[in-house]
Amino acid sequence: MDTHGGLVYYERMEDRQTASYDIAIMKAKAAATYRRPTRVFMELVNKGSPATATLPGAIASPGGVPIFVGGKVIGAVGASGVTGDQDEQ
């Protein structure tokens, strides 16, 4: 994703659940637009802040990671198809 959450590049693996395709894109968009890893949303929800999950485009699952260069977000990547921790790696 670019800094505004616009899709720049997409690649998918075969033999993954169909939903994973859209989930990966949503994770990348959330990481780009909120400028933080999607793991942060999961941690906030787990700490008792369920309203976090209602933020527009927030995904409370690891796997969306912003890309920083020189301290600024230049885009983000997202992955889905295995566990959240594996997606984030």
C-alpha positions as CSV (number, residue, x, y, z in Angstrom):
1,M,0.0,0.0,0.0
2,D,1.0,3.6,-0.5
3,T,0.8,6.0,2.4
4,H,-2.9,6.6,1.7
5,G,-3.8,2.9,1.7
6,G,-3.9,2.6,-2.1
7,L,-2.9,-0.8,-3.5
8,V,0.5,-0.7,-5.2
9,Y,1.4,-4.4,-5.5
10,Y,-0.5,-7.6,-4.8
11,E,0.7,-11.2,-4.9
12,R,-1.0,-14.3,-3.6
13,M,-0.1,-17.9,-2.8
14,E,-2.3,-20.7,-4.0
15,D,-4.1,-23.1,-1.6
16,R,-5.0,-20.4,1.0
17,Q,-8.5,-19.7,2.2
18,T,-10.2,-17.3,-0.1
19,A,-10.8,-14.7,2.7
20,S,-7.0,-14.4,3.2
21,Y,-6.7,-12.4,0.0
22,D,-9.0,-9.6,1.2
23,I,-7.7,-9.8,4.8
24,A,-4.1,-9.2,3.7
25,I,-5.2,-6.1,1.8
26,M,-7.2,-4.8,4.7
27,K,-4.2,-5.3,7.1
28,A,-1.9,-3.4,4.8
29,K,-4.3,-0.6,4.4
30,A,-4.8,-0.3,8.2
31,A,-1.1,-0.3,8.8
32,A,-0.5,2.4,6.2
33,T,-3.4,4.7,7.1
34,Y,-3.0,4.4,10.9
35,R,0.8,4.3,10.6
36,R,1.2,1.5,13.1
37,P,1.3,-2.4,13.0
38,T,-2.1,-4.0,13.2
39,R,-0.9,-5.9,16.2
40,V,-1.4,-2.7,18.1
41,F,-5.2,-2.9,17.5
42,M,-5.3,-6.5,18.8
43,E,-3.3,-5.5,21.9
44,L,-5.7,-2.6,22.7
45,V,-8.8,-4.8,22.3
46,N,-7.2,-7.5,24.5
47,K,-6.5,-4.8,27.2
48,G,-10.1,-3.9,27.4
49,S,-10.5,-1.3,24.7
50,P,-13.1,-2.9,22.4
51,A,-14.0,0.5,20.9
52,T,-10.7,0.3,19.1
53,A,-12.1,-2.5,16.9
54,T,-14.8,0.0,15.7
55,L,-12.3,2.4,14.2
56,P,-12.9,2.6,10.4
57,G,-10.6,0.1,8.7
58,A,-8.9,-1.1,11.9
59,I,-8.0,-4.8,11.8
60,A,-7.3,-6.3,15.2
61,S,-5.0,-9.0,13.9
62,P,-1.2,-9.1,13.4
63,G,0.1,-9.1,9.8
64,G,-0.1,-5.5,8.7
65,V,3.1,-3.6,9.0
66,P,4.0,0.0,8.0
67,I,7.2,0.6,6.1
68,F,9.3,3.5,7.6
69,V,12.1,5.3,5.8
70,G,13.8,8.2,7.6
71,G,11.2,8.1,10.3
72,K,8.3,8.5,7.9
73,V,5.8,5.9,6.7
74,I,6.2,5.3,2.9
75,G,3.7,2.5,2.7
76,A,2.8,-0.8,4.3
77,V,2.6,-4.6,3.7
78,G,0.0,-7.1,4.8
79,A,-0.1,-10.8,4.9
80,S,-2.7,-13.4,5.8
81,G,-3.0,-17.1,5.5
82,V,-1.3,-18.6,8.5
83,T,-1.2,-17.5,12.2
84,G,-1.2,-13.7,12.9
85,D,2.4,-14.0,14.3
86,Q,3.5,-15.8,11.1
87,D,1.7,-13.3,8.9
88,E,3.5,-10.5,10.7
89,Q,6.9,-12.1,10.2
